[in-house]
Structures are given as structure tokens and as C-alpha cells.
């Protein structure tokens, strides 16, 4: 009788493994595994532990000596060429004088998918104050455009139309760069974050 029970438990275990395997294969075959993992990672973002520390930079922007301290920032490279969703070529140079939020992402990157809703909310809230550049690193730009449309984000997405300047060649994805209105590279953040945060919005406004 014990052997029968053991065989039943073993059979049940193998059935469970089989179900998990079928689900996993289905997710990978359909490409949905990226979004499932990204959804799970949003729980980590909710803790705020992954967010960039912008407190010190914000205080610099509000201080009386901000001109002197701002000179320590590295100047941003505006030579990067961009292709928009309609195939038009532009560059960062066209956005010079504005605060720029530039995010490197891809549809195959779970952390990118995890942070995307927060960037979408930030864009809806600050799109009139900040220039957004959502730079897709997908080999097929059509995938990025289809993803943006399917999610209903309608964000300003681009593909690189030139080689990435050394300044923007990050080993991590996503990576976010923030350029202030004076052309300084004010922030580089590697990894995902919740950007729909009041502290981060204050930081962006301090860079005008």
C-alpha cells in the first residue's frame, strides 16, 4: 500500500513538472515570458530600493553655488542620431536646451518591461516639461513599435541611427540617462527603477 501511495505521489509530481514545462515552453514560444518576468519584477520596484538616489543632485540644483558645482558634471554628447517611428532621422542636438530623459530598452528585456509603466506615467505627467527619448535596442524596430502600440503607451520611441557614443555604451539594460538644460549629463542609472516618483520629478524640475 505504501508503494502504491509512493507511486501516486511520484506520478503527481511528474504531472506537475509536465504542466510547468508546457507553460514555460508556451511562454517562451510566444515571447510572453519576458512580460511575465517583468510583471513579477514590478513587485521589486514597488519597494523603491532600485530607484536612483537623486537627493544630493537635487540639493545641488537648488543651492546658491549650483553654477560652480554644475561645472563638475560631464558634458553630454549630442551627436547621437535617432530614427523615430515614422522613419524620420533626428538627433539629440535637436533637443538641446531641454531636460532630456533618455532610456535604453528592448522588448526582450524583463527589467525594461517592468519599469515601462512608471516611465509611461512620468511621460504623461511631465511630457510637456521634459523631452523623452525611449531608445529601442531591438534588432527589429518594428517589435518596439508594435509593443508600444499594444500597451497603449504612445511614448516617443526611437532606434539608433548612428553608432552609440562611448558615453552611452552601457553594459546594462535598461540604462537611463538624464541630461540637464545646460547640456550636462546629470544622471546615469543602470538597471530598472520606478520613475513615477515625486522625488524623481522634483529632481527633473531642478535641472531646468
Residue pairs with C-beta under 8 A, 6 or more apart in sequence:
24 33
26 32
27 33
27 36
31 107
31 108
34 107
34 108
34 109
34 110
34 113
35 110
35 113
37 110
37 113
37 114
38 110
38 111
38 112
38 113
38 114
38 116
39 113
39 114
41 110
41 111
41 114
41 192
42 114
42 117
44 50
44 114
44 192
45 114
45 115
45 118
45 192
45 193
45 194
46 194
48 194
48 197
50 191
50 192
50 193
50 194
51 193
51 194
51 195
51 197
51 199
51 200
52 176
52 187
52 189
52 193
52 200
54 187
54 199
54 200
54 202
54 203
55 199
57 186
57 187
57 203
57 206
58 199
58 202
58 203
58 206
60 66
60 69
60 70
61 70
61 203
61 206
61 207
62 206
63 69
70 180
70 182
70 184
73 180
73 184
73 185
73 186
74 167
74 184
74 185
75 183
75 184
75 185
76 92
76 100
76 167
76 177
76 179
76 183
76 184
76 185
77 92
77 165
77 166
77 167
77 168
78 91
78 92
78 93
78 95
78 96
78 183
79 91
79 92
79 93
79 162
79 165
80 91
80 92
80 160
80 162
80 164
80 165
80 168
81 89
81 90
81 91
81 160
81 161
81 162
82 89
82 90
82 91
82 92
82 133
82 135
82 158
82 159
82 160
82 161
83 89
83 90
83 141
83 158
83 159
83 160
83 161
84 90
84 156
84 157
84 158
85 141
85 145
85 148
85 157
85 158
89 161
91 162
92 100
92 102
92 133
92 179
95 131
95 133
96 183
97 181
97 183
98 130
98 131
98 181
99 129
99 130
99 131
99 178
99 179
99 180
99 181
99 204
99 207
99 208
100 130
100 131
100 132
100 133
100 177
100 178
100 179
101 119
101 122
101 130
101 131
101 132
101 133
101 176
101 178
101 195
101 204
102 132
102 133
102 135
102 168
102 176
102 177
102 178
102 179
103 119
103 132
103 133
103 134
103 135
103 174
103 175
103 176
103 177
104 135
104 137
104 168
104 170
104 173
104 174
104 175
104 176
104 177
105 112
105 116
105 134
105 135
105 136
105 137
105 173
105 174
106 112
106 136
106 137
106 138
106 144
106 173
107 113
107 136
107 138
107 143
107 144
107 147
108 138
109 173
109 174
111 173
111 174
111 191
111 192
112 173
112 174
112 192
114 192
115 174
115 192
115 193
115 194
115 195
116 151
116 153
117 196
118 193
118 194
118 195
118 196
118 197
119 132
119 134
119 155
119 195
119 196
120 151
120 153
120 155
121 196
122 195
122 196
122 200
122 201
123 132
123 153
123 155
123 156
125 196
125 201
126 201
126 204
129 204
129 205
129 208
130 204
131 156
132 155
132 156
133 156
133 158
134 148
134 155
134 156
134 157
134 158
135 157
135 158
135 159
135 160
136 143
136 144
136 157
136 158
136 159
137 160
137 173
138 144
138 159
141 159
144 157
144 159
145 157
148 154
148 155
148 157
167 185
168 175
168 177
170 188
170 190
171 190
172 190
172 191
174 190
174 191
174 192
175 188
175 189
175 190
175 191
176 187
176 188
176 189
176 193
176 195
177 185
177 187
177 188
177 189
178 185
178 186
178 187
178 188
178 189
178 203
178 204
178 207
179 185
179 186
180 186
180 207
180 208
181 207
181 208
186 207
187 203
